[in-house]
């Protein structure tokens, strides 16, 4: 994987949290990269779920009408 060096200024409380989040033997850079990767994956999943929900909601009326039509043909059990 191609890596690029960057400089980031962080507050003391963020650095303390970073130390707490670090895994045994993990460098600060590795911890930052892992946490960012996890957060970016979570955000991508959230956006994907939001798009899927948008699609479901856009078609909800038609799907509900179809379900009601099917149920109307069923008799009492």
VEXTIZA-769196 format. One record per atom (N, C-alpha, C): residue number from 1; atom name; x, y, z. Coordinates in steps of 0.1 Angstrom, whole numbers, padded with zeros to 4 digits. Each point is the difference from the previous one (the first is absolute). Layout:
N
<r><seq>NUM</seq><atom>CA</atom><X>X</X><Y>Y</Y><Z>Z</Z></r>
...
end
This chain:
77
<r><seq>1</seq><atom>N</atom><X>0008</X><Y>-0012</Y><Z>0000</Z></r>
<r><seq>1</seq><atom>CA</atom><X>-0008</X><Y>0012</Y><Z>0000</Z></r>
<r><seq>1</seq><atom>C</atom><X>0009</X><Y>0012</Y><Z>0000</Z></r>
<r><seq>2</seq><atom>N</atom><X>-0003</X><Y>0010</Y><Z>-0009</Z></r>
<r><seq>2</seq><atom>CA</atom><X>0008</X><Y>0012</Y><Z>-0001</Z></r>
<r><seq>2</seq><atom>C</atom><X>-0005</X><Y>0009</Y><Z>0012</Z></r>
<r><seq>3</seq><atom>N</atom><X>0010</X><Y>0005</Y><Z>0008</Z></r>
<r><seq>3</seq><atom>CA</atom><X>-0003</X><Y>0008</Y><Z>0011</Z></r>
<r><seq>3</seq><atom>C</atom><X>0006</X><Y>0014</Y><Z>-0002</Z></r>
<r><seq>4</seq><atom>N</atom><X>-0006</X><Y>0010</Y><Z>0004</Z></r>
<r><seq>4</seq><atom>CA</atom><X>0005</X><Y>0014</Y><Z>-0001</Z></r>
<r><seq>4</seq><atom>C</atom><X>0001</X><Y>0006</Y><Z>0014</Z></r>
<r><seq>5</seq><atom>N</atom><X>0011</X><Y>0007</Y><Z>0002</Z></r>
<r><seq>5</seq><atom>CA</atom><X>0002</X><Y>0007</Y><Z>0013</Z></r>
<r><seq>5</seq><atom>C</atom><X>-0009</X><Y>0012</Y><Z>0001</Z></r>
<r><seq>6</seq><atom>N</atom><X>-0006</X><Y>0003</Y><Z>0011</Z></r>
<r><seq>6</seq><atom>CA</atom><X>-0007</X><Y>0012</Y><Z>0002</Z></r>
<r><seq>6</seq><atom>C</atom><X>0002</X><Y>0005</Y><Z>0015</Z></r>
<r><seq>7</seq><atom>N</atom><X>-0004</X><Y>0012</Y><Z>0002</Z></r>
<r><seq>7</seq><atom>CA</atom><X>0002</X><Y>0006</Y><Z>0013</Z></r>
<r><seq>7</seq><atom>C</atom><X>-0014</X><Y>0004</Y><Z>0005</Z></r>
<r><seq>8</seq><atom>N</atom><X>-0003</X><Y>-0003</Y><Z>0012</Z></r>
<r><seq>8</seq><atom>CA</atom><X>-0013</X><Y>0003</Y><Z>0006</Z></r>
<r><seq>8</seq><atom>C</atom><X>0002</X><Y>0005</Y><Z>0014</Z></r>
<r><seq>9</seq><atom>N</atom><X>-0007</X><Y>0011</Y><Z>0004</Z></r>
<r><seq>9</seq><atom>CA</atom><X>0002</X><Y>0005</Y><Z>0013</Z></r>
<r><seq>9</seq><atom>C</atom><X>-0013</X><Y>-0004</Y><Z>0008</Z></r>
<r><seq>10</seq><atom>N</atom><X>0002</X><Y>-0007</Y><Z>0011</Z></r>
<r><seq>10</seq><atom>CA</atom><X>-0011</X><Y>-0005</Y><Z>0008</Z></r>
<r><seq>10</seq><atom>C</atom><X>0000</X><Y>0006</Y><Z>0014</Z></r>
<r><seq>11</seq><atom>N</atom><X>-0011</X><Y>0002</Y><Z>0006</Z></r>
<r><seq>11</seq><atom>CA</atom><X>-0001</X><Y>0004</Y><Z>0014</Z></r>
<r><seq>11</seq><atom>C</atom><X>0004</X><Y>-0011</Y><Z>0010</Z></r>
<r><seq>12</seq><atom>N</atom><X>0004</X><Y>0005</Y><Z>0012</Z></r>
<r><seq>12</seq><atom>CA</atom><X>0005</X><Y>-0010</Y><Z>0010</Z></r>
<r><seq>12</seq><atom>C</atom><X>-0010</X><Y>-0011</Y><Z>0003</Z></r>
<r><seq>13</seq><atom>N</atom><X>-0013</X><Y>0004</Y><Z>0001</Z></r>
<r><seq>13</seq><atom>CA</atom><X>-0010</X><Y>-0010</Y><Z>0003</Z></r>
<r><seq>13</seq><atom>C</atom><X>-0002</X><Y>-0011</Y><Z>-0011</Z></r>
<r><seq>14</seq><atom>N</atom><X>0002</X><Y>0005</Y><Z>-0013</Z></r>
<r><seq>14</seq><atom>CA</atom><X>0000</X><Y>-0010</Y><Z>-0011</Z></r>
<r><seq>14</seq><atom>C</atom><X>0012</X><Y>-0009</Y><Z>0001</Z></r>
<r><seq>15</seq><atom>N</atom><X>0011</X><Y>0005</Y><Z>0003</Z></r>
<r><seq>15</seq><atom>CA</atom><X>0012</X><Y>-0008</Y><Z>0001</Z></r>
<r><seq>15</seq><atom>C</atom><X>-0001</X><Y>-0010</Y><Z>0012</Z></r>
<r><seq>16</seq><atom>N</atom><X>-0006</X><Y>0004</Y><Z>0011</Z></r>
<r><seq>16</seq><atom>CA</atom><X>-0002</X><Y>-0009</Y><Z>0011</Z></r>
<r><seq>16</seq><atom>C</atom><X>-0010</X><Y>-0011</Y><Z>-0005</Z></r>
<r><seq>17</seq><atom>N</atom><X>-0010</X><Y>0003</Y><Z>-0007</Z></r>
<r><seq>17</seq><atom>CA</atom><X>-0009</X><Y>-0010</Y><Z>-0005</Z></r>
<r><seq>17</seq><atom>C</atom><X>0006</X><Y>-0009</Y><Z>-0010</Z></r>
<r><seq>18</seq><atom>N</atom><X>0009</X><Y>0005</Y><Z>-0008</Z></r>
<r><seq>18</seq><atom>CA</atom><X>0008</X><Y>-0008</Y><Z>-0009</Z></r>
<r><seq>18</seq><atom>C</atom><X>0009</X><Y>-0010</Y><Z>0007</Z></r>
<r><seq>19</seq><atom>N</atom><X>0006</X><Y>0004</Y><Z>0011</Z></r>
<r><seq>19</seq><atom>CA</atom><X>0008</X><Y>-0009</Y><Z>0008</Z></r>
<r><seq>19</seq><atom>C</atom><X>-0008</X><Y>-0011</Y><Z>0005</Z></r>
<r><seq>20</seq><atom>N</atom><X>-0012</X><Y>0003</Y><Z>0005</Z></r>
<r><seq>20</seq><atom>CA</atom><X>-0009</X><Y>-0010</Y><Z>0006</Z></r>
<r><seq>20</seq><atom>C</atom><X>-0005</X><Y>-0010</Y><Z>-0011</Z></r>
<r><seq>21</seq><atom>N</atom><X>-0002</X><Y>0005</Y><Z>-0012</Z></r>
<r><seq>21</seq><atom>CA</atom><X>-0006</X><Y>-0008</Y><Z>-0011</Z></r>
<r><seq>21</seq><atom>C</atom><X>0011</X><Y>-0009</Y><Z>-0006</Z></r>
<r><seq>22</seq><atom>N</atom><X>0012</X><Y>0003</Y><Z>0002</Z></r>
<r><seq>22</seq><atom>CA</atom><X>0011</X><Y>-0007</Y><Z>-0006</Z></r>
<r><seq>22</seq><atom>C</atom><X>0000</X><Y>-0015</Y><Z>0004</Z></r>
<r><seq>23</seq><atom>N</atom><X>0003</X><Y>-0009</Y><Z>-0009</Z></r>
<r><seq>23</seq><atom>CA</atom><X>0002</X><Y>-0014</Y><Z>0003</Z></r>
<r><seq>23</seq><atom>C</atom><X>0014</X><Y>-0002</Y><Z>0004</Z></r>
<r><seq>24</seq><atom>N</atom><X>0002</X><Y>-0011</Y><Z>0007</Z></r>
<r><seq>24</seq><atom>CA</atom><X>0014</X><Y>-0003</Y><Z>0004</Z></r>
<r><seq>24</seq><atom>C</atom><X>0009</X><Y>-0001</Y><Z>-0012</Z></r>
<r><seq>25</seq><atom>N</atom><X>0011</X><Y>0007</Y><Z>0001</Z></r>
<r><seq>25</seq><atom>CA</atom><X>0010</X><Y>0000</Y><Z>-0011</Z></r>
<r><seq>25</seq><atom>C</atom><X>-0003</X><Y>0009</Y><Z>-0012</Z></r>
<r><seq>26</seq><atom>N</atom><X>-0011</X><Y>0007</Y><Z>0001</Z></r>
<r><seq>26</seq><atom>CA</atom><X>-0005</X><Y>0008</Y><Z>-0012</Z></r>
<r><seq>26</seq><atom>C</atom><X>0006</X><Y>0014</Y><Z>0001</Z></r>
<r><seq>27</seq><atom>N</atom><X>0006</X><Y>0005</Y><Z>-0010</Z></r>
<r><seq>27</seq><atom>CA</atom><X>0005</X><Y>0014</Y><Z>0000</Z></r>
<r><seq>27</seq><atom>C</atom><X>-0011</X><Y>0010</Y><Z>-0001</Z></r>
<r><seq>28</seq><atom>N</atom><X>0003</X><Y>0012</Y><Z>0003</Z></r>
<r><seq>28</seq><atom>CA</atom><X>-0010</X><Y>0011</Y><Z>0000</Z></r>
<r><seq>28</seq><atom>C</atom><X>-0006</X><Y>0001</Y><Z>-0014</Z></r>
<r><seq>29</seq><atom>N</atom><X>0008</X><Y>-0001</Y><Z>-0010</Z></r>
<r><seq>29</seq><atom>CA</atom><X>-0004</X><Y>0001</Y><Z>-0014</Z></r>
<r><seq>29</seq><atom>C</atom><X>-0009</X><Y>-0012</Y><Z>-0004</Z></r>
<r><seq>30</seq><atom>N</atom><X>0003</X><Y>-0012</Y><Z>0005</Z></r>
<r><seq>30</seq><atom>CA</atom><X>-0008</X><Y>-0011</Y><Z>-0003</Z></r>
<r><seq>30</seq><atom>C</atom><X>-0014</X><Y>0001</Y><Z>0007</Z></r>
<r><seq>31</seq><atom>N</atom><X>0000</X><Y>0006</Y><Z>0012</Z></r>
<r><seq>31</seq><atom>CA</atom><X>-0012</X><Y>0001</Y><Z>0008</Z></r>
<r><seq>31</seq><atom>C</atom><X>-0009</X><Y>0010</Y><Z>-0007</Z></r>
<r><seq>32</seq><atom>N</atom><X>0006</X><Y>0012</Y><Z>-0004</Z></r>
<r><seq>32</seq><atom>CA</atom><X>-0008</X><Y>0010</Y><Z>-0008</Z></r>
<r><seq>32</seq><atom>C</atom><X>-0006</X><Y>-0006</Y><Z>-0013</Z></r>
<r><seq>33</seq><atom>N</atom><X>0009</X><Y>-0007</Y><Z>-0007</Z></r>
<r><seq>33</seq><atom>CA</atom><X>-0005</X><Y>-0006</Y><Z>-0013</Z></r>
<r><seq>33</seq><atom>C</atom><X>-0011</X><Y>-0010</Y><Z>0003</Z></r>
<r><seq>34</seq><atom>N</atom><X>0001</X><Y>-0009</Y><Z>0010</Z></r>
<r><seq>34</seq><atom>CA</atom><X>-0010</X><Y>-0010</Y><Z>0003</Z></r>
<r><seq>34</seq><atom>C</atom><X>-0013</X><Y>0007</Y><Z>0004</Z></r>
<r><seq>35</seq><atom>N</atom><X>0001</X><Y>0010</Y><Z>0009</Z></r>
<r><seq>35</seq><atom>CA</atom><X>-0012</X><Y>0006</Y><Z>0004</Z></r>
<r><seq>35</seq><atom>C</atom><X>-0007</X><Y>0008</Y><Z>-0011</Z></r>
<r><seq>36</seq><atom>N</atom><X>0008</X><Y>0007</Y><Z>-0008</Z></r>
<r><seq>36</seq><atom>CA</atom><X>-0006</X><Y>0007</Y><Z>-0012</Z></r>
<r><seq>36</seq><atom>C</atom><X>-0007</X><Y>-0010</Y><Z>-0010</Z></r>
<r><seq>37</seq><atom>N</atom><X>0007</X><Y>-0011</Y><Z>-0002</Z></r>
<r><seq>37</seq><atom>CA</atom><X>-0005</X><Y>-0010</Y><Z>-0009</Z></r>
<r><seq>37</seq><atom>C</atom><X>-0013</X><Y>-0006</Y><Z>0005</Z></r>
<r><seq>38</seq><atom>N</atom><X>-0001</X><Y>-0003</Y><Z>0013</Z></r>
<r><seq>38</seq><atom>CA</atom><X>-0012</X><Y>-0005</Y><Z>0006</Z></r>
<r><seq>38</seq><atom>C</atom><X>-0011</X><Y>0010</Y><Z>-0001</Z></r>
<r><seq>39</seq><atom>N</atom><X>0003</X><Y>0013</Y><Z>0003</Z></r>
<r><seq>39</seq><atom>CA</atom><X>-0011</X><Y>0010</Y><Z>-0001</Z></r>
<r><seq>39</seq><atom>C</atom><X>-0004</X><Y>0003</Y><Z>-0014</Z></r>
<r><seq>40</seq><atom>N</atom><X>0009</X><Y>0000</Y><Z>-0010</Z></r>
<r><seq>40</seq><atom>CA</atom><X>-0004</X><Y>0002</Y><Z>-0014</Z></r>
<r><seq>40</seq><atom>C</atom><X>-0008</X><Y>-0012</Y><Z>-0005</Z></r>
<r><seq>41</seq><atom>N</atom><X>0003</X><Y>-0012</Y><Z>0004</Z></r>
<r><seq>41</seq><atom>CA</atom><X>-0009</X><Y>-0012</Y><Z>-0003</Z></r>
<r><seq>41</seq><atom>C</atom><X>-0013</X><Y>0001</Y><Z>0006</Z></r>
<r><seq>42</seq><atom>N</atom><X>-0001</X><Y>0005</Y><Z>0012</Z></r>
<r><seq>42</seq><atom>CA</atom><X>-0013</X><Y>0002</Y><Z>0007</Z></r>
<r><seq>42</seq><atom>C</atom><X>-0009</X><Y>0010</Y><Z>-0007</Z></r>
<r><seq>43</seq><atom>N</atom><X>0007</X><Y>0011</Y><Z>-0005</Z></r>
<r><seq>43</seq><atom>CA</atom><X>-0007</X><Y>0011</Y><Z>-0007</Z></r>
<r><seq>43</seq><atom>C</atom><X>-0005</X><Y>-0005</Y><Z>-0013</Z></r>
<r><seq>44</seq><atom>N</atom><X>0008</X><Y>-0008</Y><Z>-0007</Z></r>
<r><seq>44</seq><atom>CA</atom><X>-0004</X><Y>-0005</Y><Z>-0013</Z></r>
<r><seq>44</seq><atom>C</atom><X>-0012</X><Y>-0010</Y><Z>0001</Z></r>
<r><seq>45</seq><atom>N</atom><X>0000</X><Y>-0008</Y><Z>0011</Z></r>
<r><seq>45</seq><atom>CA</atom><X>-0011</X><Y>-0009</Y><Z>0003</Z></r>
<r><seq>45</seq><atom>C</atom><X>-0013</X><Y>0008</Y><Z>0003</Z></r>
<r><seq>46</seq><atom>N</atom><X>0002</X><Y>0011</Y><Z>0008</Z></r>
<r><seq>46</seq><atom>CA</atom><X>-0012</X><Y>0008</Y><Z>0003</Z></r>
<r><seq>46</seq><atom>C</atom><X>-0006</X><Y>0007</Y><Z>-0012</Z></r>
<r><seq>47</seq><atom>N</atom><X>0009</X><Y>0005</Y><Z>-0009</Z></r>
<r><seq>47</seq><atom>CA</atom><X>-0005</X><Y>0006</Y><Z>-0012</Z></r>
<r><seq>47</seq><atom>C</atom><X>-0007</X><Y>-0010</Y><Z>-0009</Z></r>
<r><seq>48</seq><atom>N</atom><X>0006</X><Y>-0012</Y><Z>-0001</Z></r>
<r><seq>48</seq><atom>CA</atom><X>-0007</X><Y>-0011</Y><Z>-0008</Z></r>
<r><seq>48</seq><atom>C</atom><X>-0013</X><Y>-0003</Y><Z>0005</Z></r>
<r><seq>49</seq><atom>N</atom><X>-0001</X><Y>-0002</Y><Z>0014</Z></r>
<r><seq>49</seq><atom>CA</atom><X>-0014</X><Y>-0003</Y><Z>0006</Z></r>
<r><seq>49</seq><atom>C</atom><X>-0009</X><Y>0011</Y><Z>-0002</Z></r>
<r><seq>50</seq><atom>N</atom><X>0004</X><Y>0013</Y><Z>0000</Z></r>
<r><seq>50</seq><atom>CA</atom><X>-0009</X><Y>0011</Y><Z>-0002</Z></r>
<r><seq>50</seq><atom>C</atom><X>-0005</X><Y>0000</Y><Z>-0015</Z></r>
<r><seq>51</seq><atom>N</atom><X>0009</X><Y>-0003</Y><Z>-0009</Z></r>
<r><seq>51</seq><atom>CA</atom><X>-0005</X><Y>-0001</Y><Z>-0014</Z></r>
<r><seq>51</seq><atom>C</atom><X>-0010</X><Y>-0011</Y><Z>-0002</Z></r>
<r><seq>52</seq><atom>N</atom><X>0003</X><Y>-0011</Y><Z>0006</Z></r>
<r><seq>52</seq><atom>CA</atom><X>-0009</X><Y>-0012</Y><Z>-0001</Z></r>
<r><seq>52</seq><atom>C</atom><X>-0014</X><Y>0004</Y><Z>0006</Z></r>
<r><seq>53</seq><atom>N</atom><X>0000</X><Y>0006</Y><Z>0012</Z></r>
<r><seq>53</seq><atom>CA</atom><X>-0012</X><Y>0004</Y><Z>0006</Z></r>
<r><seq>53</seq><atom>C</atom><X>-0008</X><Y>0011</Y><Z>-0008</Z></r>
<r><seq>54</seq><atom>N</atom><X>0007</X><Y>0008</Y><Z>-0007</Z></r>
<r><seq>54</seq><atom>CA</atom><X>-0006</X><Y>0010</Y><Z>-0009</Z></r>
<r><seq>54</seq><atom>C</atom><X>-0007</X><Y>-0007</Y><Z>-0011</Z></r>
<r><seq>55</seq><atom>N</atom><X>0006</X><Y>-0010</Y><Z>-0006</Z></r>
<r><seq>55</seq><atom>CA</atom><X>-0006</X><Y>-0008</Y><Z>-0010</Z></r>
<r><seq>55</seq><atom>C</atom><X>-0012</X><Y>-0007</Y><Z>0005</Z></r>
<r><seq>56</seq><atom>N</atom><X>0001</X><Y>-0006</Y><Z>0011</Z></r>
<r><seq>56</seq><atom>CA</atom><X>-0012</X><Y>-0008</Y><Z>0006</Z></r>
<r><seq>56</seq><atom>C</atom><X>-0011</X><Y>0010</Y><Z>0002</Z></r>
<r><seq>57</seq><atom>N</atom><X>0003</X><Y>0012</Y><Z>0006</Z></r>
<r><seq>57</seq><atom>CA</atom><X>-0011</X><Y>0010</Y><Z>0003</Z></r>
<r><seq>57</seq><atom>C</atom><X>-0006</X><Y>0005</Y><Z>-0013</Z></r>
<r><seq>58</seq><atom>N</atom><X>0008</X><Y>0002</Y><Z>-0011</Z></r>
<r><seq>58</seq><atom>CA</atom><X>-0005</X><Y>0005</Y><Z>-0012</Z></r>
<r><seq>58</seq><atom>C</atom><X>-0010</X><Y>-0010</Y><Z>-0007</Z></r>
<r><seq>59</seq><atom>N</atom><X>0002</X><Y>-0013</Y><Z>0003</Z></r>
<r><seq>59</seq><atom>CA</atom><X>-0009</X><Y>-0010</Y><Z>-0006</Z></r>
<r><seq>59</seq><atom>C</atom><X>-0010</X><Y>-0006</Y><Z>0010</Z></r>
<r><seq>60</seq><atom>N</atom><X>0000</X><Y>0006</Y><Z>0012</Z></r>
<r><seq>60</seq><atom>CA</atom><X>-0008</X><Y>-0006</Y><Z>0011</Z></r>
<r><seq>60</seq><atom>C</atom><X>-0015</X><Y>0000</Y><Z>-0003</Z></r>
<r><seq>61</seq><atom>N</atom><X>-0006</X><Y>0010</Y><Z>-0006</Z></r>
<r><seq>61</seq><atom>CA</atom><X>-0014</X><Y>0000</Y><Z>-0003</Z></r>
<r><seq>61</seq><atom>C</atom><X>-0004</X><Y>-0011</Y><Z>-0009</Z></r>
<r><seq>62</seq><atom>N</atom><X>0008</X><Y>-0002</Y><Z>-0011</Z></r>
<r><seq>62</seq><atom>CA</atom><X>-0003</X><Y>-0010</Y><Z>-0010</Z></r>
<r><seq>62</seq><atom>C</atom><X>0001</X><Y>-0014</Y><Z>0007</Z></r>
<r><seq>63</seq><atom>N</atom><X>0011</X><Y>-0002</Y><Z>0008</Z></r>
<r><seq>63</seq><atom>CA</atom><X>0002</X><Y>-0013</Y><Z>0006</Z></r>
<r><seq>63</seq><atom>C</atom><X>-0011</X><Y>-0003</Y><Z>0010</Z></r>
<r><seq>64</seq><atom>N</atom><X>-0004</X><Y>0010</Y><Z>0008</Z></r>
<r><seq>64</seq><atom>CA</atom><X>-0011</X><Y>-0002</Y><Z>0009</Z></r>
<r><seq>64</seq><atom>C</atom><X>-0013</X><Y>-0003</Y><Z>-0007</Z></r>
<r><seq>65</seq><atom>N</atom><X>-0003</X><Y>0007</Y><Z>-0011</Z></r>
<r><seq>65</seq><atom>CA</atom><X>-0012</X><Y>-0003</Y><Z>-0007</Z></r>
<r><seq>65</seq><atom>C</atom><X>0000</X><Y>-0014</Y><Z>-0006</Z></r>
<r><seq>66</seq><atom>N</atom><X>0011</X><Y>-0004</Y><Z>-0005</Z></r>
<r><seq>66</seq><atom>CA</atom><X>0001</X><Y>-0014</Y><Z>-0005</Z></r>
<r><seq>66</seq><atom>C</atom><X>-0002</X><Y>-0010</Y><Z>0012</Z></r>
<r><seq>67</seq><atom>N</atom><X>0006</X><Y>0002</Y><Z>0011</Z></r>
<r><seq>67</seq><atom>CA</atom><X>-0002</X><Y>-0009</Y><Z>0012</Z></r>
<r><seq>67</seq><atom>C</atom><X>-0014</X><Y>0000</Y><Z>0004</Z></r>
<r><seq>68</seq><atom>N</atom><X>-0007</X><Y>0011</Y><Z>0000</Z></r>
<r><seq>68</seq><atom>CA</atom><X>-0014</X><Y>0001</Y><Z>0004</Z></r>
<r><seq>68</seq><atom>C</atom><X>-0008</X><Y>-0008</Y><Z>-0010</Z></r>
<r><seq>69</seq><atom>N</atom><X>0003</X><Y>0001</Y><Z>-0013</Z></r>
<r><seq>69</seq><atom>CA</atom><X>-0007</X><Y>-0007</Y><Z>-0010</Z></r>
<r><seq>69</seq><atom>C</atom><X>0001</X><Y>-0015</Y><Z>0002</Z></r>
<r><seq>70</seq><atom>N</atom><X>0012</X><Y>-0005</Y><Z>0003</Z></r>
<r><seq>70</seq><atom>CA</atom><X>0002</X><Y>-0014</Y><Z>0002</Z></r>
<r><seq>70</seq><atom>C</atom><X>-0007</X><Y>-0005</Y><Z>0012</Z></r>
<r><seq>71</seq><atom>N</atom><X>0000</X><Y>0008</Y><Z>0011</Z></r>
<r><seq>71</seq><atom>CA</atom><X>-0007</X><Y>-0004</Y><Z>0012</Z></r>
<r><seq>71</seq><atom>C</atom><X>-0015</X><Y>0000</Y><Z>-0002</Z></r>
<r><seq>72</seq><atom>N</atom><X>-0005</X><Y>0008</Y><Z>-0009</Z></r>
<r><seq>72</seq><atom>CA</atom><X>-0015</X><Y>0000</Y><Z>-0002</Z></r>
<r><seq>72</seq><atom>C</atom><X>-0004</X><Y>-0014</Y><Z>-0006</Z></r>
<r><seq>73</seq><atom>N</atom><X>0008</X><Y>-0007</Y><Z>-0007</Z></r>
<r><seq>73</seq><atom>CA</atom><X>-0003</X><Y>-0013</Y><Z>-0005</Z></r>
<r><seq>73</seq><atom>C</atom><X>0001</X><Y>-0011</Y><Z>0009</Z></r>
<r><seq>74</seq><atom>N</atom><X>0006</X><Y>0002</Y><Z>0012</Z></r>
<r><seq>74</seq><atom>CA</atom><X>0001</X><Y>-0011</Y><Z>0010</Z></r>
<r><seq>74</seq><atom>C</atom><X>-0013</X><Y>-0001</Y><Z>0008</Z></r>
<r><seq>75</seq><atom>N</atom><X>-0003</X><Y>-0012</Y><Z>0003</Z></r>
<r><seq>75</seq><atom>CA</atom><X>-0012</X><Y>-0002</Y><Z>0008</Z></r>
<r><seq>75</seq><atom>C</atom><X>0004</X><Y>-0001</Y><Z>0015</Z></r>
<r><seq>76</seq><atom>N</atom><X>-0010</X><Y>0000</Y><Z>0009</Z></r>
<r><seq>76</seq><atom>CA</atom><X>0003</X><Y>-0002</Y><Z>0014</Z></r>
<r><seq>76</seq><atom>C</atom><X>0006</X><Y>-0013</Y><Z>0003</Z></r>
<r><seq>77</seq><atom>N</atom><X>0009</X><Y>-0001</Y><Z>0009</Z></r>
<r><seq>77</seq><atom>CA</atom><X>0007</X><Y>-0012</Y><Z>0004</Z></r>
<r><seq>77</seq><atom>C</atom><X>-0007</X><Y>-0007</Y><Z>0011</Z></r>
end
